[in-house]
Amino acid sequence: MSTSDNSHTSDEITVVHVMRHGEVENPEGVLYGRLPGYHLSELGRKMAERVAEHLTSRDITHVVASPLERAQETASPIAKAHSLDLATDGRLIEAENVFQGKTFGVGDGALRRPANWKHVVNPFKPSWGEPYVDQVVRMMGALHAAKDAARGHEAVCVSHQLPIWTLRSYVEKRRLWHDPRKRQCTLASLTTFTFQGDRIVSVGYTEPARDLVPPHLLAGAKAKGNTKAFGA
């Protein structure tokens, strides 16, 4: 799965952990998307500390995050634990979504308004937000930049659920459109890409803070009742 015509032939191994941020304080239950001002909840901070502890013994030499507050706050304990400066990469940002700032759930919110129906006509693109292909391009760019910054060591990139899942789906050669309820990308989870030179040789997934994640938010959990699709 080489992504470059000039791939290194070295057997050097580099590991890049792409982490989803922790739980966000969101009492209004809106899809916050790229909106500023959404910070980690107390539980989210505990999740971030848990993952930082989990990664303490790893050979991490580079930590980078999406510019959004929740990602920066999740990455900070990891950078601190390894005495590193926290870098920012705009390519790791949440996917653009026309419904941000609105409630969006079954039987409630944005889908009840006819004016919004035009945005949900094509789930394969998707028509309500940033195209999946565009997410792949920027996330692959961020992934390789992190690999280059940590060659022979490990890096952590903190991002958001949809871009992470889209990246993983592309690398694992799955279709990009999908059922959001089936994403394997729980809060504070790590999707780990192992490179040999510039070639991705394996993809792994772990949930170091699984016991802190509310059951209905775990990967693959079935939604019940009027469940809202909050920003990720």
N, C-alpha and C positions, 0 to 999 in steps of 0.2 A: 504494500500500500504506500509506495513512495509518492511523495507530493512535490518532488523537485527533479528536474532534469540533471541537476548538478549535485546529486546526493553524495554525501561522504561515503567512502568505502570502509571507513574505520569500524571496528567492532565495539567502539566506545558506547557504553550504555548510559542513557539519560532518562530520568523519570519525571514526568510532569503530572501532578495531581490537580485536576480541575474540580474545585470545590463549590458547592452551592452554599450560599449564605445561610445564616441561622434565622430563626423565627423573627418576624417583624411586628412591632407595635402598630396595630391597625384596627382600632375599635370600631371604626365606621364600616369596615368590611368592604372597602373598595378595591378595585383592581388598580394598584398604584403604579405599575409599569415603570416609566422613567421619571416620574414625578419626584422632585426633591423633598426632603423633610421626613422621609420614612426611615426610622432608626430601628435597630434591634430591640426587641423586648427583653425583659430580664431573663426569660428562658432562652432567648436567642443568644444572649451574652454567655450564658452557661454552655450552650452548644459550641460556641466559638472557642471557649476555654478548653472544653473537652477535646476538641480536635487538635488544638495546639499541644495539649498534653500527649495525645496519641502520636503526634509527629515529632516529639522532642528528640527522639533518638535517630531520626532520619537525617540524611546528609543533604539538608536543604540549604541552598545558597542563593535562592532568588524567590521573592514573594511579590506578587502583583495582583491588583484587584480592579474590578469595574469602578468607575468614578462614583457610583451611587453610594450613599451613606451606609446602607446595610451591608454592602460588600466590603467597604473600607473597614467597618467596625468588626467584621468577621475575620478579616485578614490580619488585623493589627496584633492580636495575641500571638499569632504564628510568627510574624516578623520579629516581634519582641523576644520570643523564646529563642530565636536563632541570631539575635543581635544584628538584624538586617534592617535596612531602610525599606519601607513599603513603597513599591512602584505602582503606577496607575497606567492602565491601558484601556482606552475608550472602546476598543474592539470587544471587550468583555462585557459590555453593557447589556441590559435587558433588551429583549426584542421590542421594537416599536409596536404600539397597539392603539387603535382608534378608540377603544373603550376605556382607556386609562382614566382614572378619576371617577368612574361610575361603578355601581354595583352590577354584577354580572353573574346571574345564577339561574337555576331551574325555577321557572315560574315567577321570577322577580327581576327587576332592574332593566338593563339595557335592551334585552331581547323583546320586551313587551312594547317597545316603541317602534312603529312602522318605519320611521325615518332611519332607523339603524339596520333594517333588514338588508339593505343594499350591500352592507359590509360583510355579510355572512353567506354570500352566494357561491363562493369558491373556496372550500376548505383545503384544497390541494395546493394553493399558492402560499399562504392563505390570504384571502381578500380583506381581512380585518387588520392586517398589520404587515410587518416586515417580511418579505418573501423568505422562505426557508433557504433558498440558494444564497441569498445575500448573507444570511446568518452563518452559513457554512464558510463562505469566503472570509469573513472577518474573524470568525472563531479559529479557523485553521491558521490564519495569519498570527493571531495572538498565541496559539499553541506552539507554533514553530519559533516565535520570538522568545518565548519562555524557555524552550529547549536550547536555543542558541545561547541564552544568558546563563544557563546552568549546565553547560556541556560536561558530561562525565559525573554529574551530581544530580540533585533533584530540585524541582521548582514547584511552587503552589500558585495556582491562578484561581481567584475567587470570582465567580460569575453567578448566573441565574439559571433557573430550571430549564426553560425552553431552549436557550442557546446551547446549553450543555447537552441536552438530549438530542438536539439537532446535529451537533458535532459528532456525538457518539454514533448516531444512526448513520451518518455519512461514512465514518471510518469503518463501521461494521457492515457497510453496504446494504443497509435497509432503506426502504422508502422513507422519505422525509415527512410526509403527511401521516398523521397518527391520531390515536385516541389519547387525549391528554391524561386521562385517568390511568393509563398504563405506562406512563413514564417511570423508569427506574432512576429516580433522581430526588431522593428524600432530602429534606432540610439538613444542612451541614454534612451531606454525603460527599464522598470522594470518588470521582471517576478518573482512573489512573491510566495514563498512556505511557507505555515504555518504548523508547526509541533505541534502535541499534544504528548508530550513525544518524542519518536523517530519516530512517525508515521506521514507521510504527510497527512493532512486532507483537504487541499484545495490548489489550484493554482490560482493566479490572474495575471492580466496584466494591466499595465498603461503606459502612454506616457507623462510624465511631461513636456517634451520639444517639444511636437508635433508641436507647431507653429513655431519652429525654423528649423524643418526638411524639406528639399526641397521636394515638392509634389511627385516627381517620386521615392523618397526613402522611402516613408511611407509604412507601412505594407500593402501588397495586391495591391500596385500600379502596373499598367500594364506598362511593358517596351515598349518604342517606339524607332524606329530607331535602330542605331548601339549602343546599350547599353552594356557597358562592365561590367563584373562581378568582381568588385574590391575585395580586401581582406576585411574581416569583423571583 
